[in-house]
Amino acid sequence: MSPPSAEERTAAEIAYWNGPAGERWVSRQETQDALLAPAGEALLARAKVQPGERVLDIGCGWGGMSIELARRVAPGGRVLGLDVSGPMLARARTLQPPGLPLEFVQGDATVYPFEAGAAGLLFSRFGVMFFGDPLRAFANLRTGLRRGARVAFACWRELAANPWLMLPLEEAYRHVPRLPEAGPEDPGAFSFASAARVRAILERAGFAAIEFEPVGLTLDLATGRGLESALGTAIGIGPAARALESQPVQLKAAATAAIRAALARHLVGEQVPLAGSIWIVTAANP
């Protein structure tokens, strides 16, 4: 069987984020915002957002980063939050404060008709790793940037560098089959873990001054609400959640118990802090 084409990969991602998975992520919006806040803060610090700028926030999800960007560019700037997920964008619009210079649009960055040469910043927190055709997507995104525009996005480094995801997955694998190994072109949380791959994509799309900064994080899986909250995060998102999908009740229960016990060993008060690691990638549109 031949590997899926770029178009098939893109279609699969759009279907995924508009189906039950998208709804599941929306149901965890508040928890995810709290969990990923350290990554967002680090990325915003590197992006150096300026008042009056026009910003593209790609893979904006339910819009937490878009809203913060709009606050920083107001009143003279503007933010376009783009995502393929209808459920996530529906939540974003309910969270959007009135009066901010911010528009949410459902669309695919690969083909979306950006206003030519308008934006000064391309921004994304954990959105670009899900492109089915990343070269084509970044080339299209570049059409929406003015000369000299900046790029700043965050993506996960390899799974082994992210115990907050690795620990639950290892415990799940004691009881359920391993997930199929992702192909080198498959979109997903770790598809941009290789700096060499990402540099090649950005260079071929026409970007310059490409830099990679490894940033270590401490992520509280419990978001200050104790062990059961941490367990809900561990089995609700990420690779452990996918490994448990569609498994028999008995296996899922055994895996869940093992994950709970592993997380309990890291419990500090009402927190379960575990390490994470991201790349903050910056570049320029020459």
Contacts in CASP RR format, 6 or more apart in sequence:
PFRMAT RR
TARGET T0000
AUTHOR 0000-0000-0000
METHOD contacts of the structure
MODEL  1
MSPPSAEERTAAEIAYWNGPAGERWVSRQETQDALLAPAGEALLARAKVQ
PGERVLDIGCGWGGMSIELARRVAPGGRVLGLDVSGPMLARARTLQPPGL
PLEFVQGDATVYPFEAGAAGLLFSRFGVMFFGDPLRAFANLRTGLRRGAR
VAFACWRELAANPWLMLPLEEAYRHVPRLPEAGPEDPGAFSFASAARVRA
ILERAGFAAIEFEPVGLTLDLATGRGLESALGTAIGIGPAARALESQPVQ
LKAAATAAIRAALARHLVGEQVPLAGSIWIVTAANP
3 183 0 8 1.000
3 185 0 8 1.000
4 12 0 8 1.000
6 132 0 8 1.000
6 133 0 8 1.000
6 136 0 8 1.000
6 185 0 8 1.000
7 133 0 8 1.000
9 132 0 8 1.000
9 133 0 8 1.000
9 185 0 8 1.000
9 186 0 8 1.000
9 187 0 8 1.000
10 108 0 8 1.000
10 110 0 8 1.000
10 131 0 8 1.000
10 132 0 8 1.000
10 133 0 8 1.000
13 84 0 8 1.000
13 130 0 8 1.000
13 131 0 8 1.000
13 132 0 8 1.000
13 187 0 8 1.000
14 84 0 8 1.000
14 108 0 8 1.000
16 22 0 8 1.000
17 25 0 8 1.000
17 83 0 8 1.000
17 84 0 8 1.000
17 85 0 8 1.000
17 86 0 8 1.000
17 87 0 8 1.000
17 88 0 8 1.000
17 130 0 8 1.000
18 84 0 8 1.000
18 85 0 8 1.000
18 86 0 8 1.000
18 87 0 8 1.000
19 87 0 8 1.000
22 85 0 8 1.000
22 87 0 8 1.000
22 88 0 8 1.000
23 87 0 8 1.000
24 236 0 8 1.000
24 237 0 8 1.000
25 32 0 8 1.000
25 85 0 8 1.000
25 87 0 8 1.000
25 88 0 8 1.000
25 237 0 8 1.000
26 62 0 8 1.000
26 87 0 8 1.000
26 88 0 8 1.000
26 90 0 8 1.000
26 91 0 8 1.000
28 233 0 8 1.000
28 236 0 8 1.000
28 237 0 8 1.000
29 62 0 8 1.000
29 91 0 8 1.000
31 223 0 8 1.000
31 229 0 8 1.000
31 233 0 8 1.000
32 237 0 8 1.000
33 62 0 8 1.000
33 64 0 8 1.000
34 220 0 8 1.000
34 223 0 8 1.000
35 219 0 8 1.000
35 220 0 8 1.000
35 221 0 8 1.000
35 223 0 8 1.000
35 233 0 8 1.000
36 125 0 8 1.000
36 126 0 8 1.000
36 219 0 8 1.000
38 217 0 8 1.000
38 218 0 8 1.000
38 219 0 8 1.000
39 125 0 8 1.000
39 126 0 8 1.000
39 154 0 8 1.000
39 215 0 8 1.000
39 217 0 8 1.000
39 278 0 8 1.000
40 65 0 8 1.000
40 125 0 8 1.000
40 154 0 8 1.000
42 154 0 8 1.000
42 215 0 8 1.000
42 217 0 8 1.000
42 278 0 8 1.000
42 280 0 8 1.000
43 65 0 8 1.000
43 123 0 8 1.000
43 125 0 8 1.000
43 152 0 8 1.000
43 153 0 8 1.000
43 154 0 8 1.000
43 280 0 8 1.000
44 65 0 8 1.000
44 68 0 8 1.000
44 69 0 8 1.000
44 72 0 8 1.000
46 152 0 8 1.000
46 213 0 8 1.000
46 280 0 8 1.000
46 282 0 8 1.000
47 121 0 8 1.000
47 123 0 8 1.000
47 150 0 8 1.000
47 152 0 8 1.000
48 150 0 8 1.000
48 152 0 8 1.000
49 55 0 8 1.000
49 69 0 8 1.000
49 72 0 8 1.000
49 73 0 8 1.000
49 121 0 8 1.000
49 123 0 8 1.000
50 72 0 8 1.000
50 73 0 8 1.000
51 72 0 8 1.000
51 73 0 8 1.000
51 74 0 8 1.000
51 76 0 8 1.000
51 77 0 8 1.000
52 73 0 8 1.000
52 74 0 8 1.000
52 75 0 8 1.000
52 76 0 8 1.000
52 77 0 8 1.000
53 73 0 8 1.000
53 77 0 8 1.000
53 119 0 8 1.000
53 120 0 8 1.000
53 121 0 8 1.000
54 73 0 8 1.000
54 77 0 8 1.000
54 78 0 8 1.000
54 79 0 8 1.000
54 80 0 8 1.000
54 118 0 8 1.000
54 119 0 8 1.000
54 120 0 8 1.000
54 121 0 8 1.000
55 69 0 8 1.000
55 73 0 8 1.000
55 77 0 8 1.000
55 78 0 8 1.000
55 79 0 8 1.000
55 80 0 8 1.000
55 119 0 8 1.000
55 120 0 8 1.000
55 121 0 8 1.000
55 122 0 8 1.000
55 123 0 8 1.000
56 79 0 8 1.000
56 80 0 8 1.000
56 81 0 8 1.000
56 82 0 8 1.000
56 114 0 8 1.000
56 119 0 8 1.000
56 121 0 8 1.000
56 122 0 8 1.000
56 123 0 8 1.000
56 141 0 8 1.000
56 144 0 8 1.000
56 145 0 8 1.000
57 63 0 8 1.000
57 65 0 8 1.000
57 66 0 8 1.000
57 69 0 8 1.000
57 79 0 8 1.000
57 80 0 8 1.000
57 81 0 8 1.000
57 82 0 8 1.000
57 123 0 8 1.000
57 124 0 8 1.000
58 81 0 8 1.000
58 82 0 8 1.000
58 83 0 8 1.000
58 109 0 8 1.000
58 122 0 8 1.000
58 123 0 8 1.000
58 124 0 8 1.000
58 127 0 8 1.000
58 128 0 8 1.000
58 141 0 8 1.000
58 153 0 8 1.000
59 81 0 8 1.000
59 82 0 8 1.000
59 83 0 8 1.000
59 84 0 8 1.000
59 109 0 8 1.000
59 124 0 8 1.000
59 127 0 8 1.000
59 128 0 8 1.000
59 130 0 8 1.000
60 66 0 8 1.000
60 81 0 8 1.000
60 82 0 8 1.000
60 83 0 8 1.000
60 88 0 8 1.000
60 89 0 8 1.000
60 92 0 8 1.000
60 104 0 8 1.000
61 83 0 8 1.000
61 85 0 8 1.000
61 88 0 8 1.000
61 89 0 8 1.000
61 91 0 8 1.000
61 92 0 8 1.000
62 88 0 8 1.000
62 89 0 8 1.000
62 91 0 8 1.000
62 92 0 8 1.000
62 95 0 8 1.000
63 81 0 8 1.000
63 88 0 8 1.000
63 91 0 8 1.000
63 92 0 8 1.000
63 95 0 8 1.000
63 96 0 8 1.000
63 104 0 8 1.000
64 92 0 8 1.000
64 95 0 8 1.000
65 123 0 8 1.000
65 125 0 8 1.000
66 79 0 8 1.000
66 81 0 8 1.000
66 92 0 8 1.000
66 102 0 8 1.000
66 104 0 8 1.000
67 95 0 8 1.000
67 96 0 8 1.000
67 97 0 8 1.000
67 100 0 8 1.000
67 102 0 8 1.000
69 79 0 8 1.000
69 102 0 8 1.000
69 123 0 8 1.000
70 78 0 8 1.000
70 79 0 8 1.000
70 100 0 8 1.000
70 101 0 8 1.000
70 102 0 8 1.000
71 100 0 8 1.000
73 79 0 8 1.000
73 101 0 8 1.000
74 100 0 8 1.000
74 101 0 8 1.000
75 101 0 8 1.000
76 101 0 8 1.000
77 101 0 8 1.000
78 101 0 8 1.000
78 102 0 8 1.000
78 103 0 8 1.000
79 100 0 8 1.000
79 101 0 8 1.000
79 102 0 8 1.000
79 103 0 8 1.000
80 103 0 8 1.000
80 105 0 8 1.000
80 114 0 8 1.000
80 119 0 8 1.000
81 92 0 8 1.000
81 102 0 8 1.000
81 103 0 8 1.000
81 104 0 8 1.000
81 105 0 8 1.000
82 104 0 8 1.000
82 105 0 8 1.000
82 106 0 8 1.000
82 107 0 8 1.000
82 109 0 8 1.000
82 112 0 8 1.000
83 89 0 8 1.000
83 92 0 8 1.000
83 104 0 8 1.000
83 106 0 8 1.000
83 107 0 8 1.000
84 106 0 8 1.000
84 107 0 8 1.000
84 108 0 8 1.000
85 106 0 8 1.000
86 106 0 8 1.000
89 104 0 8 1.000
89 105 0 8 1.000
89 106 0 8 1.000
92 104 0 8 1.000
93 104 0 8 1.000
96 102 0 8 1.000
96 104 0 8 1.000
105 112 0 8 1.000
108 137 0 8 1.000
109 131 0 8 1.000
109 137 0 8 1.000
109 140 0 8 1.000
109 141 0 8 1.000
110 131 0 8 1.000
110 132 0 8 1.000
110 133 0 8 1.000
110 136 0 8 1.000
110 137 0 8 1.000
110 140 0 8 1.000
111 140 0 8 1.000
112 140 0 8 1.000
114 140 0 8 1.000
114 141 0 8 1.000
114 143 0 8 1.000
114 144 0 8 1.000
115 144 0 8 1.000
116 143 0 8 1.000
116 144 0 8 1.000
117 143 0 8 1.000
117 144 0 8 1.000
117 145 0 8 1.000
117 146 0 8 1.000
117 147 0 8 1.000
117 149 0 8 1.000
118 144 0 8 1.000
118 145 0 8 1.000
118 146 0 8 1.000
119 144 0 8 1.000
119 145 0 8 1.000
119 146 0 8 1.000
119 149 0 8 1.000
120 145 0 8 1.000
120 146 0 8 1.000
120 148 0 8 1.000
120 149 0 8 1.000
120 150 0 8 1.000
121 149 0 8 1.000
121 150 0 8 1.000
121 151 0 8 1.000
121 152 0 8 1.000
122 141 0 8 1.000
122 145 0 8 1.000
122 149 0 8 1.000
122 150 0 8 1.000
122 151 0 8 1.000
122 152 0 8 1.000
122 153 0 8 1.000
122 285 0 8 1.000
123 152 0 8 1.000
123 153 0 8 1.000
124 153 0 8 1.000
124 154 0 8 1.000
125 153 0 8 1.000
125 154 0 8 1.000
126 154 0 8 1.000
126 155 0 8 1.000
126 156 0 8 1.000
126 189 0 8 1.000
127 153 0 8 1.000
127 155 0 8 1.000
128 134 0 8 1.000
128 137 0 8 1.000
128 138 0 8 1.000
128 153 0 8 1.000
128 155 0 8 1.000
128 192 0 8 1.000
129 155 0 8 1.000
129 156 0 8 1.000
129 187 0 8 1.000
129 188 0 8 1.000
129 189 0 8 1.000
129 190 0 8 1.000
129 191 0 8 1.000
129 192 0 8 1.000
130 187 0 8 1.000
130 188 0 8 1.000
130 191 0 8 1.000
131 137 0 8 1.000
131 138 0 8 1.000
131 187 0 8 1.000
132 185 0 8 1.000
132 187 0 8 1.000
134 187 0 8 1.000
134 191 0 8 1.000
134 201 0 8 1.000
135 201 0 8 1.000
135 204 0 8 1.000
135 205 0 8 1.000
138 201 0 8 1.000
138 202 0 8 1.000
138 205 0 8 1.000
138 207 0 8 1.000
139 204 0 8 1.000
139 205 0 8 1.000
139 206 0 8 1.000
141 205 0 8 1.000
142 205 0 8 1.000
142 206 0 8 1.000
142 207 0 8 1.000
142 285 0 8 1.000
145 151 0 8 1.000
145 285 0 8 1.000
146 285 0 8 1.000
147 285 0 8 1.000
147 286 0 8 1.000
148 284 0 8 1.000
148 285 0 8 1.000
148 286 0 8 1.000
149 284 0 8 1.000
149 285 0 8 1.000
150 282 0 8 1.000
150 283 0 8 1.000
150 284 0 8 1.000
150 285 0 8 1.000
151 202 0 8 1.000
151 207 0 8 1.000
151 281 0 8 1.000
151 282 0 8 1.000
151 283 0 8 1.000
151 284 0 8 1.000
151 285 0 8 1.000
152 280 0 8 1.000
152 281 0 8 1.000
152 282 0 8 1.000
153 280 0 8 1.000
153 281 0 8 1.000
154 215 0 8 1.000
154 278 0 8 1.000
154 279 0 8 1.000
154 280 0 8 1.000
154 281 0 8 1.000
155 192 0 8 1.000
155 193 0 8 1.000
155 198 0 8 1.000
155 278 0 8 1.000
155 279 0 8 1.000
155 281 0 8 1.000
156 162 0 8 1.000
156 189 0 8 1.000
156 190 0 8 1.000
156 192 0 8 1.000
156 193 0 8 1.000
156 277 0 8 1.000
156 278 0 8 1.000
156 279 0 8 1.000
157 190 0 8 1.000
157 193 0 8 1.000
157 214 0 8 1.000
157 277 0 8 1.000
157 278 0 8 1.000
157 279 0 8 1.000
158 190 0 8 1.000
158 193 0 8 1.000
159 165 0 8 1.000
159 166 0 8 1.000
159 169 0 8 1.000
159 190 0 8 1.000
159 193 0 8 1.000
159 239 0 8 1.000
160 166 0 8 1.000
161 275 0 8 1.000
161 276 0 8 1.000
161 277 0 8 1.000
162 275 0 8 1.000
162 276 0 8 1.000
162 277 0 8 1.000
163 274 0 8 1.000
163 275 0 8 1.000
163 276 0 8 1.000
164 219 0 8 1.000
164 221 0 8 1.000
164 274 0 8 1.000
164 275 0 8 1.000
164 276 0 8 1.000
165 189 0 8 1.000
165 238 0 8 1.000
165 239 0 8 1.000
165 240 0 8 1.000
167 234 0 8 1.000
167 259 0 8 1.000
167 262 0 8 1.000
167 263 0 8 1.000
167 266 0 8 1.000
167 274 0 8 1.000
168 234 0 8 1.000
168 235 0 8 1.000
168 240 0 8 1.000
168 259 0 8 1.000
168 262 0 8 1.000
168 263 0 8 1.000
169 239 0 8 1.000
169 240 0 8 1.000
169 243 0 8 1.000
170 262 0 8 1.000
171 240 0 8 1.000
171 255 0 8 1.000
171 258 0 8 1.000
171 259 0 8 1.000
171 261 0 8 1.000
171 262 0 8 1.000
172 240 0 8 1.000
172 243 0 8 1.000
172 244 0 8 1.000
172 255 0 8 1.000
172 258 0 8 1.000
172 259 0 8 1.000
173 243 0 8 1.000
174 255 0 8 1.000
174 258 0 8 1.000
175 251 0 8 1.000
175 254 0 8 1.000
175 255 0 8 1.000
175 258 0 8 1.000
176 243 0 8 1.000
176 244 0 8 1.000
176 247 0 8 1.000
176 251 0 8 1.000
176 252 0 8 1.000
176 255 0 8 1.000
177 243 0 8 1.000
178 243 0 8 1.000
179 239 0 8 1.000
179 242 0 8 1.000
179 243 0 8 1.000
182 188 0 8 1.000
182 190 0 8 1.000
182 191 0 8 1.000
184 197 0 8 1.000
185 191 0 8 1.000
189 238 0 8 1.000
189 239 0 8 1.000
192 198 0 8 1.000
192 279 0 8 1.000
192 281 0 8 1.000
193 279 0 8 1.000
195 212 0 8 1.000
195 279 0 8 1.000
198 212 0 8 1.000
198 279 0 8 1.000
198 281 0 8 1.000
199 210 0 8 1.000
199 212 0 8 1.000
202 210 0 8 1.000
202 281 0 8 1.000
202 283 0 8 1.000
203 210 0 8 1.000
206 285 0 8 1.000
206 286 0 8 1.000
207 283 0 8 1.000
207 284 0 8 1.000
207 285 0 8 1.000
207 286 0 8 1.000
208 283 0 8 1.000
208 284 0 8 1.000
208 285 0 8 1.000
208 286 0 8 1.000
209 282 0 8 1.000
209 283 0 8 1.000
209 284 0 8 1.000
209 286 0 8 1.000
210 281 0 8 1.000
210 282 0 8 1.000
210 283 0 8 1.000
211 281 0 8 1.000
211 282 0 8 1.000
211 283 0 8 1.000
212 279 0 8 1.000
212 280 0 8 1.000
212 281 0 8 1.000
213 279 0 8 1.000
213 280 0 8 1.000
213 281 0 8 1.000
213 282 0 8 1.000
214 277 0 8 1.000
214 278 0 8 1.000
214 279 0 8 1.000
215 277 0 8 1.000
215 278 0 8 1.000
215 279 0 8 1.000
215 280 0 8 1.000
216 275 0 8 1.000
216 276 0 8 1.000
216 277 0 8 1.000
216 278 0 8 1.000
217 275 0 8 1.000
217 276 0 8 1.000
217 277 0 8 1.000
217 278 0 8 1.000
218 273 0 8 1.000
218 274 0 8 1.000
218 275 0 8 1.000
218 276 0 8 1.000
219 273 0 8 1.000
219 274 0 8 1.000
219 275 0 8 1.000
219 276 0 8 1.000
220 230 0 8 1.000
220 271 0 8 1.000
220 272 0 8 1.000
220 273 0 8 1.000
221 229 0 8 1.000
221 230 0 8 1.000
221 233 0 8 1.000
221 234 0 8 1.000
221 263 0 8 1.000
221 272 0 8 1.000
221 273 0 8 1.000
221 274 0 8 1.000
222 229 0 8 1.000
222 230 0 8 1.000
222 233 0 8 1.000
222 267 0 8 1.000
222 270 0 8 1.000
222 271 0 8 1.000
222 272 0 8 1.000
223 229 0 8 1.000
223 233 0 8 1.000
224 270 0 8 1.000
224 271 0 8 1.000
225 270 0 8 1.000
226 267 0 8 1.000
226 269 0 8 1.000
226 270 0 8 1.000
226 271 0 8 1.000
226 272 0 8 1.000
227 260 0 8 1.000
227 263 0 8 1.000
227 264 0 8 1.000
227 267 0 8 1.000
227 272 0 8 1.000
230 263 0 8 1.000
230 267 0 8 1.000
230 272 0 8 1.000
231 256 0 8 1.000
231 259 0 8 1.000
231 260 0 8 1.000
231 263 0 8 1.000
234 240 0 8 1.000
234 241 0 8 1.000
234 259 0 8 1.000
234 263 0 8 1.000
235 241 0 8 1.000
235 244 0 8 1.000
235 256 0 8 1.000
235 259 0 8 1.000
240 259 0 8 1.000
243 255 0 8 1.000
244 252 0 8 1.000
244 255 0 8 1.000
244 256 0 8 1.000
247 255 0 8 1.000
263 272 0 8 1.000
266 272 0 8 1.000
266 273 0 8 1.000
266 274 0 8 1.000
END
